[in-house]
Structures are given as C-alpha cells and as structure tokens.
Amino acid sequence: MARLKVISYFSYKGGAGRSTLAYNTIPILAKEHFQPTKNQPIIIIDTDLDSCGMSYLLGVDADVKDDCCTQDLLKNGLKSLERPEFIWQHPNFKDLFAVGDKFGYEKDAILFLPAKDVKNVDDQGNYNDANNPFVEKLNNFIEFCKYYKVPAVILDSAVGNNAIANATNQVSKVVVCCMRPTIQFVNGTVRFLKTIENGGGSFDGRKKIVVVPNVIPQETVTVDDRKYPDYAISRITNQFNMLADNLSEDSKITYRLDMLNTSEFGIPAIPSFMWREGQLATQTELNENEKLALERYKKLAAVISEC
C-alpha cells in the first residue's frame, strides 16, 4: 500500500465551498484511488470549528460528544499510547462516526472525527510553526494512522491564518487550496500564498498545493466590456502561473495548476448546491452541468492521488 497521504482542504477566506469540494471528492478518492477497508480506513477530521461544515454535511452535528470531537483532540491529545491489534479498537478511533455509506462505500471503511458546534478551544490566535499549540497533537494522531497503514487522513480546514488552520496545513503534505473566481478572493489567495512562500505562514516542510477555482458560473455575461468567465479564466491562470514561476530555487512548495487548464477550468457551479449542498458521485440522475462538475471532481481526485 502507498504511504499515508495527509490532505487539507483549505481556503484563504470563508465561503469558498471547500467542505462541499471535499464532500464531493472523497467518494471518488475512496472508490477509485485509496480503496480503504475497516482495518485501514480513511480518516476525516473536521477542523473548521467556527463552521463545522463537514459535520453538518454528514448529518452528525447533533450527536457529537464532548470527549470524541476535534476540540477534545486539539486540547487533550491522544487518550492512550497503546496500540491494539486494529485501529478501531483504539480509544481515539473506536467512537468515530462510521460514514462510508454516506459516500457510497463500505460504512466502516471511512471514519469521521467531527467538530462540536459552539465548543471552542483556547489559543486560536495567529501562531507561527514554532509555537503552534495544536501541531503536536495532530501529528501524534497522524502517526497512529501511519502505524495502522491508513491510506489517507483528510482535514476539512479552518480558514486563513489562525492557529488551527496553520496546524492543519502544517501537518498536511497536500493542500487543496480553493477559491471563488472573484477578484478579492483570487487576489487575496495569491497574496496569502506569497506570504507563505516568504516564510510568513504555516506551510512548513514540502507541500503540494493544488489550486482549485470553485463555483465557476457557466453562463456568459459581459461586465465593463469584458466577457466572463473567459476574462476571469485568463486573469486567474496568468496570476497563478506567475506565482508558480517565481518560486525560489530552494522552495519546498510545488504548485499543481491542473485545474486551471482553460478548457477544463475549475469546478462548475451547481445551482442546487446554492440552496442545499449535495454530492454528485453517489447520484444516479445528473443533468449536463452536474455531469460536467462530476468529471472535474474526478480530475481533482486524480491530481490529489498523484501528489
């Protein structure tokens, strides 16, 4: 089995649709790339404590316990250093939600550590890598996953530059960085990533950053004599190509710009998702726009798997 892949779904600011992005690529990653089992499951962690997006999407938010949630892990760490025969026997894993069936997969092959709504932890300010209070606890959890040959740990990240977002990105080797195609979203993301490259953030160690424009409108409109989405696609592609080209020679960051191909740009907007986020891979009837989006989700999953 390939080495453990630790993946963070991240955005510079809220509202990028990253939880929905994860929700739609996880079933593809499971079925087509990782093939998890009960003894070697995919582990999902909701680290977005202010929104708990994945916990809401999976419908477990009302059943989260104080001693089995992300906040407890970040505050108290592992409950035991003993290593039973199977991962699901360990106290930190035995009470996780088995959610594989929600992704069209075997129920016990995907486990979920939720965040508890309105339950917070201390020290969520801006912390650099040297004194981040959450990195060690997450790394210890991940080390147990390595021991049991878990194929992937997937973190639905907090946003921006707070301590939890920094810790989530620091422990991950693949950062799926998504954004909406607006000027403020894209420019802010580019500025944030430049800061990271200059040592001002938490992407410590070697990282593959997969850039994903998300919720891309498909209809053509003209604004200020510019035709969208063509103009935005060209501008965004140029900005990130320049960012990748200007990396220093000793940079540990690698950008994957596969999702910026002008003929297959980003993830199309799904009108129904504006009202109720859904999942395409497990549905049997899709309209043409949804079929296109599903193909892009499959492409993204393949890129993540390659990283």
Secondary structure, DSSP 8 states (H G I E B T S, - for coil): ----EEEEEE-SSS-S-HHHHHHHHHHHIIIIII---SSS-EEEEE--TTT-HHHHHTT-GGG-BTTBSHHHHHHH--S-----SSGGGSTTTTTSEE-GGGGTS-GGGEEEE---TT---S--S---GGG-TTHHHHHHHHHHHHHTT-SEEEEE---TTSHHHHHHHHH-SEEEEEE-SSHHHHHHHHHHHHHHHTT-SS--S-EEEEEEE-SB--S-EEETTEEETHHHHHHHHHHHHHHHHT--TT--EEEE-GGG-TTS-S-B--GGGGTS---STT-S---HHHHHHHHHHHHHHHHHHH-
